[in-house]
């Protein structure tokens, strides 16, 4: 799958209102809207952050949404536009096509902290599983310490941090993004740097 069509959603400048949510929280809201719209429209998408760490520790004010073609882009963009409150959060760009033969590619990986004991390891005693899980959790927290994140809320209402890492990618990496538009270590989605 080649993601060669894209559009940008850029956060509107924050107000002077002290009750205004910080940019990273507003970006999380926009991302949740895209996540739901992608599911509703049946439009697989991948995300990039052209402002990655540009103004300090964060993903930047722009969420770039890549899709396979213009028809999918229009369907997804229309679904996003119908979301309540989206106009107050972002300005959208027009749909664009990546110029021929991009020179470099990147991928955005999702980092997770596992939430429970593995149900597939039935031969390992529960107390050993718990110790292994806690060790893995601490290792992942250490790995994630220098990576930006946004706060998200699952469909069941549970809050979590969506931690993202940017890596260089080979142009032929044709993985499938997850529901948030991110790569996984086993499914790297090469996105052109534009």
N, C-alpha and C positions, 0 to 999 in steps of 0.2 A: 504494500500500500504506500503510495507516494503522497505526501502532504505538501501540495504545491500551491494551494489557494489559501488566502488568509485575510483576516480583518483584525483591526486593533480596537480594544475597548480601553480608553484612558480615563482614569479617575478625574472627576471634576475637582478643581482646587477646593481644599477644605475651607470651611467658613471660620470666622473668628469666634464662633460659638464654642464655649468651653465644653458643652455637652456633645459636640461633634466627635464621632468615633475617629481614631487615628487611621491613617491611610492603609496600613496593613490589615486593619479590621474591615474597612470598607472594601478592600480588594477581596477579602474572604467572602463577603456577601455577594459580590459580583460573580466570583468563581462558583459559589453554590447555585446561583441562577443559571449559569452556563451548564453546570452539571445536570441540573433538572431539565433544562431546555434540550440538551443533547439527547437525553433519554426519551423525552416526549416526542421529539422530532425524528428519532431514529437516526441521528446524525453523529457518527463517530468523529471525534476531534482530538487534537493534540494542542498543548499550550506551550508558549515560550514567554520569556520576560525580557524584552529589549532593554529595560532599565535596571537589570540585575546588579545589585550592590553599587549602583552609580552614586546614589545620594546617601551613603551609609549602609547599615546592615538592613537589607530588605530586598524584596523582589522588584521594587520599582513601581511606578504608577500606571504602567501599561501592561495589559494582559493581551498577548497576541494569540489569536485562535486560528489554528491551521486545520483545514479539511481537505478532502480528496479532490473536489471539483466545485465549480460555481453553483450548481444546483443544490448541493448539500450545504454550501455556504449560505445561500439565500434562505433555505429552510431553517437552518439553525439561527441565523440573524433575525428572521421573523419571529421565531419562538422566543428569543431573548427580548426582543422589543415589546412583546406582549406581557412580560413579567412586570408586576406592580412595582413601582418605585425605581426601576432601572434608569429612567431618564434623569433622575436627580443624582444618581451615582456616577454615571459615565457619559463620555462622548464617544460615539462610534465612528470608525473610518469607513470608507467604501471598501468593497471586496476587491482584492488585488491578486494577481498571479505572480509567483516568483519568477524573476528573470531567468532565462535559460542558463544552464551550467553554473549553479552556485559554487563558490570556491570553498566554503567551509560549512560544516554541519555541527549541530549541538543536540544534546538531549537533556531532558529534565527528569530526574529520577525521584520517585516517591520513596521516602524513608518511613518505615513503620516500626512501632514497638509492639511486639506481639502481646495480645491481651490475655491469653490463657494458656493452660497446659495443653500440649498436643494430644489430641484424641487418637492419633495413629500410633503413638508409642505405648502400647498397652503392656509391653514386656518390661518397661522401666517402672520401678516403684514410684508412687506419687511424690514422696518426699524428695527423691532424686530429681524427678522432673521439675519440681518447684525450685530446687537449687539451680538447676541448669537454666531455667527460665529467668530467674533473677540475675544470674551471671550474664546472660544474653542481653537482658534489659539494660543493665549497667553499661555494657559494651556499646550498645546502640545509642544510649544517652550521651556517652562520651563522643561518639562519632558525629552526632547531630549538633553538638554544642556550637559549632561555628557556621551552621547552616540556617538560612532564613525559613520562616514558617508563616502560615496564616491559621487563624482559628476557624474551624469548620464545625458543622453540626450534622450528625448522621440523620438518616430518615427516621430513626427511632428516637431522636432527640438528644442523643449523647454528644457532648462536645469533645473535640480532639484537636490536636495540632497536626496540620499537614505540612511536614517538613520536606523541603525540596533541595536537591543538589543538581547543579549544572555540570555537565561533562562534555568533552569533545566527542563527536561520534563519526563513524565512517558513513559515507554517503549511501552505502548499500544496506545499512541497518534498517530493515523493514518490519520492525516489531509492531505490535498492536497496543495502543495506549489503553490505560485503565479508564474507568468512568470519570476520572478527574482530568483526563487528557495527559497523564504523565506516563513516562516509561517506568519499567521495572528492570531489575538487573537481568532477567531472562527475556525481556521484550523491549529492546531499545528502539525508540522511534527517532530516526534521524530527521532533524528539522533544519532547513537551510537558514543560514544567518543572513538576514536581509536588513 
